[in-house]
């Protein structure tokens, strides 16, 4: 709990007060730490392997910064990839244990980490409203998680993906969609979107919540196949940093792409 109370204000301050280049560096540091932890899930135990992947992650962020014209395609590819992973997870009947070094999973790590960094930096760079949109995204994911928790506890019967995450229920997902949809209505009201665009914003936010669930389930699957409880031990009482941002890695690209569809910051 103490760790969470320290992290949340840090992110809020960074989003509100740092100019976009500094915010990108701040987030880049977070992503590099997450990249180091991703090596645990890929079985990359050698310091050379870990350093190489962290360096590759840093280079990928630099290229994404230098060639912004490719960012929209990166976001679209990321969302499509998460949808495919959702279908794969839904079809799982058992988890096959993994051992040894899984090099292809390092490439997957870039697809998970880089688009989320791009999405948050892109949001922050939107004139006048960028930092507010970053904070709204955090509020959206938090609201969806909270609504899922209470709906699951109250009405949860049918399991969502018992092989991967026995605690998640379909009722919890429905709660997340409703909570996220309410956030979308709030966004439309604050932004004076008009009736049709406000409904579209509610739909976008609900879809973002659905994708965030996939991000959470995907990391749970990776941890279970490796037989580990957490991705790392950086945060006392919370596991690794990657454990705290698994939903965001999927939600951020979907939200940024959804705003483009709504005509915000495009």
C-alpha positions as CSV (number, residue, x, y, z in Angstrom):
1,X,0.0,0.0,0.0
2,X,2.8,2.4,0.9
3,X,4.5,1.8,-2.5
4,X,1.2,2.4,-4.3
5,X,0.7,5.7,-2.4
6,X,4.2,6.8,-3.5
7,X,3.8,5.8,-7.1
8,X,0.5,7.4,-7.9
9,X,1.5,11.0,-6.9
10,X,4.8,10.6,-8.8
11,X,2.9,9.7,-12.0
12,X,0.4,12.6,-11.5
13,X,3.2,15.1,-10.9
14,X,5.1,13.9,-14.0
15,X,2.0,14.1,-16.2
16,X,1.0,17.6,-15.0
17,X,4.4,19.4,-14.7
18,X,6.9,17.8,-17.0
19,X,7.1,19.0,-20.6
20,X,6.5,16.2,-23.1
21,X,10.3,15.4,-23.8
22,X,10.9,15.1,-20.0
23,X,7.7,13.1,-19.6
24,X,8.9,10.8,-22.3
25,X,12.2,10.3,-20.5
26,X,10.4,9.6,-17.2
27,X,8.2,7.0,-18.9
28,X,11.2,5.6,-20.7
29,X,12.9,4.9,-17.4
30,X,9.7,3.0,-16.3
31,X,9.7,1.0,-19.6
32,X,13.3,0.1,-19.3
33,X,12.7,-1.3,-15.8
34,X,9.7,-3.2,-17.1
35,X,11.9,-4.5,-20.0
36,X,14.4,-5.9,-17.4
37,X,11.6,-7.7,-15.7
38,X,10.2,-9.0,-19.0
39,X,13.5,-10.9,-19.3
40,X,12.3,-13.0,-16.3
41,X,9.2,-14.1,-18.2
42,X,11.3,-14.9,-21.3
43,X,13.8,-16.9,-19.3
44,X,16.7,-14.5,-20.2
45,X,18.9,-15.0,-17.2
46,X,22.2,-14.0,-18.7
47,X,23.3,-10.4,-17.9
48,X,24.3,-10.0,-21.6
49,X,20.8,-11.1,-22.7
50,X,19.1,-8.7,-20.3
51,X,21.3,-5.8,-21.1
52,X,20.8,-6.4,-24.8
53,X,17.0,-6.4,-24.5
54,X,17.0,-3.3,-22.4
55,X,19.3,-1.6,-25.0
56,X,17.0,-2.8,-27.8
57,X,14.0,-1.4,-25.9
58,X,15.7,2.0,-25.5
59,X,16.6,2.1,-29.2
60,X,13.0,1.2,-30.2
61,X,11.7,4.1,-28.1
62,X,14.3,6.5,-29.7
63,X,13.2,5.4,-33.2
64,X,9.5,5.8,-32.3
65,X,10.3,9.4,-31.1
66,X,12.3,10.2,-34.2
67,X,9.8,8.9,-36.7
68,X,6.4,9.9,-35.3
69,X,4.7,9.3,-38.7
70,X,4.8,5.6,-37.9
71,X,3.2,5.9,-34.5
72,X,-0.4,5.5,-35.6
73,X,0.5,2.2,-37.3
74,X,2.3,1.0,-34.3
75,X,-0.8,1.7,-32.1
76,X,-3.1,0.0,-34.6
77,X,-0.8,-3.0,-34.8
78,X,-0.7,-3.2,-31.0
79,X,-4.5,-3.1,-30.6
80,X,-4.9,-5.8,-33.3
81,X,-2.3,-7.9,-31.5
82,X,-4.1,-7.6,-28.2
83,X,-7.4,-8.7,-29.8
84,X,-5.7,-11.8,-31.2
85,X,-4.2,-12.6,-27.7
86,X,-7.6,-12.3,-26.2
87,X,-8.9,-14.9,-28.6
88,X,-6.0,-17.2,-27.8
89,X,-6.4,-16.9,-24.1
90,X,-10.1,-17.6,-24.4
91,X,-9.3,-20.8,-26.2
92,X,-6.8,-22.1,-23.6
93,X,-7.6,-25.3,-21.9
94,X,-4.3,-25.8,-20.1
95,X,-1.0,-24.0,-19.6
96,X,2.1,-25.7,-20.9
97,X,5.1,-25.0,-18.7
98,X,8.0,-23.1,-20.3
99,X,11.7,-23.5,-19.6
100,X,14.9,-22.1,-21.0
101,X,15.4,-19.0,-23.0
102,X,12.5,-17.9,-25.2
103,X,14.0,-15.4,-27.7
104,X,10.7,-14.8,-29.6
105,X,9.1,-13.6,-26.4
106,X,11.7,-10.8,-26.2
107,X,10.4,-9.5,-29.5
108,X,6.9,-9.8,-28.1
109,X,8.1,-7.7,-25.2
110,X,8.9,-4.8,-27.6
111,X,5.3,-5.0,-29.0
112,X,3.9,-4.9,-25.5
113,X,6.1,-2.1,-24.1
114,X,6.8,0.3,-26.9
115,X,3.3,1.1,-28.1
116,X,2.2,1.8,-24.6
117,X,5.0,4.3,-24.2
118,X,4.2,5.8,-27.6
119,X,0.5,6.1,-26.6
120,X,1.2,7.9,-23.3
121,X,3.7,10.3,-24.9
122,X,1.4,11.0,-27.7
123,X,-1.4,11.8,-25.3
124,X,0.8,14.1,-23.3
125,X,1.8,16.0,-26.4
126,X,-1.8,17.0,-27.3
127,X,-1.9,20.8,-26.9
128,X,-3.8,22.1,-23.8
129,X,-5.5,18.9,-22.9
130,X,-2.7,16.3,-23.1
131,X,-1.7,15.9,-19.5
132,X,-5.4,15.8,-18.5
133,X,-6.0,12.9,-21.0
134,X,-3.1,11.0,-19.5
135,X,-4.6,11.3,-16.1
136,X,-8.0,10.4,-17.5
137,X,-6.6,7.2,-18.8
138,X,-5.3,6.3,-15.4
139,X,-8.7,7.1,-13.9
140,X,-10.4,5.0,-16.6
141,X,-8.2,1.9,-15.9
142,X,-8.6,2.4,-12.1
143,X,-12.4,2.8,-12.4
144,X,-12.6,-0.3,-14.6
145,X,-10.5,-2.3,-12.1
146,X,-12.5,-1.2,-9.2
147,X,-15.9,-1.8,-10.8
148,X,-14.7,-5.3,-11.9
149,X,-13.7,-6.1,-8.3
150,X,-17.0,-5.1,-6.8
151,X,-19.1,-6.6,-9.5
152,X,-17.2,-9.8,-9.4
153,X,-17.6,-10.1,-5.6
154,X,-21.3,-9.4,-5.8
155,X,-22.4,-11.3,-8.8
156,X,-19.4,-13.3,-9.9
157,X,-20.2,-16.9,-10.7
158,X,-19.0,-17.8,-14.1
159,X,-15.2,-17.7,-14.4
160,X,-13.8,-15.7,-17.3
161,X,-10.5,-17.6,-17.9
162,X,-10.1,-20.1,-15.0
163,X,-7.0,-21.7,-16.5
164,X,-5.1,-18.3,-16.5
165,X,-6.7,-16.3,-13.7
166,X,-9.2,-18.2,-11.5
167,X,-10.2,-15.0,-9.7
168,X,-11.6,-13.2,-12.7
169,X,-15.3,-13.5,-13.5
170,X,-17.5,-12.5,-16.4
171,X,-19.6,-10.4,-14.1
172,X,-16.4,-8.5,-13.2
173,X,-15.8,-7.8,-16.8
174,X,-19.3,-6.5,-17.3
175,X,-18.8,-4.3,-14.3
176,X,-15.5,-3.0,-15.8
177,X,-17.3,-2.2,-19.1
178,X,-20.1,-0.3,-17.3
179,X,-17.6,1.7,-15.2
180,X,-15.5,2.5,-18.2
181,X,-18.5,3.5,-20.2
182,X,-19.5,6.0,-17.4
183,X,-16.0,7.4,-17.7
184,X,-16.6,7.9,-21.4
185,X,-19.8,9.8,-20.8
186,X,-17.8,12.0,-18.4
187,X,-15.2,12.6,-21.0
188,X,-17.8,13.5,-23.6
189,X,-19.5,15.9,-21.1
190,X,-16.2,17.6,-20.1
191,X,-15.1,17.9,-23.8
192,X,-18.5,19.1,-25.0
193,X,-18.6,16.3,-27.6
194,X,-22.3,16.4,-28.4
195,X,-24.6,13.5,-28.0
196,X,-23.3,11.2,-30.8
197,X,-19.6,11.7,-30.0
198,X,-20.3,11.3,-26.2
199,X,-21.9,7.9,-26.9
200,X,-18.9,7.0,-29.1
201,X,-16.6,8.1,-26.3
202,X,-18.4,5.7,-23.9
203,X,-18.0,2.9,-26.4
204,X,-14.3,3.6,-26.9
205,X,-13.7,3.6,-23.1
206,X,-15.6,0.4,-22.7
207,X,-13.5,-1.2,-25.4
208,X,-10.3,0.1,-23.7
209,X,-11.4,-1.6,-20.5
210,X,-12.0,-4.8,-22.4
211,X,-8.5,-4.7,-23.9
212,X,-7.0,-3.8,-20.5
213,X,-8.4,-7.1,-19.1
214,X,-6.6,-8.9,-21.9
215,X,-3.3,-7.3,-20.9
216,X,-3.8,-8.4,-17.3
217,X,-4.7,-12.0,-18.4
218,X,-1.7,-12.1,-20.8
219,X,0.8,-11.4,-18.2
220,X,-0.9,-13.8,-15.8
221,X,-0.5,-16.5,-18.5
222,X,3.2,-15.7,-19.0
223,X,3.8,-15.9,-15.2
224,X,2.0,-19.2,-14.8
225,X,3.8,-20.8,-17.7
226,X,7.1,-19.8,-16.0
227,X,5.8,-20.8,-12.6
228,X,6.4,-17.5,-10.9
229,X,4.1,-15.3,-8.8
230,X,5.5,-11.9,-9.8
231,X,7.4,-10.5,-12.7
232,X,10.0,-9.0,-10.2
233,X,10.6,-7.8,-6.7
234,X,11.1,-4.1,-7.2
235,X,8.0,-2.9,-5.4
236,X,7.6,-4.2,-1.8
237,X,4.2,-5.9,-1.4
238,X,3.4,-5.4,-5.1
239,X,5.7,-7.6,-7.0
240,X,7.4,-6.2,-10.0
241,X,6.8,-2.9,-11.9
242,X,5.5,-4.9,-14.8
243,X,2.8,-6.4,-12.5
244,X,1.5,-2.9,-11.9
245,X,1.3,-1.8,-15.5
246,X,0.1,-5.0,-17.3
247,X,-3.3,-3.5,-17.9
248,X,-1.9,-0.2,-19.0
249,X,0.3,-1.8,-21.6
250,X,-2.8,-2.9,-23.5
251,X,-5.1,0.0,-22.5
252,X,-2.9,2.9,-23.5
253,X,-2.6,2.1,-27.2
254,X,-6.3,1.4,-27.4
255,X,-7.2,4.7,-25.8
256,X,-4.8,6.7,-27.9
257,X,-6.2,5.1,-31.1
258,X,-9.7,5.6,-29.9
259,X,-9.1,9.3,-29.4
260,X,-7.9,9.5,-33.0
261,X,-11.1,7.9,-34.1
262,X,-13.0,10.5,-32.0
263,X,-11.0,13.3,-33.6
264,X,-9.1,14.3,-30.5
265,X,-5.5,15.1,-31.0
266,X,-5.4,13.5,-34.5
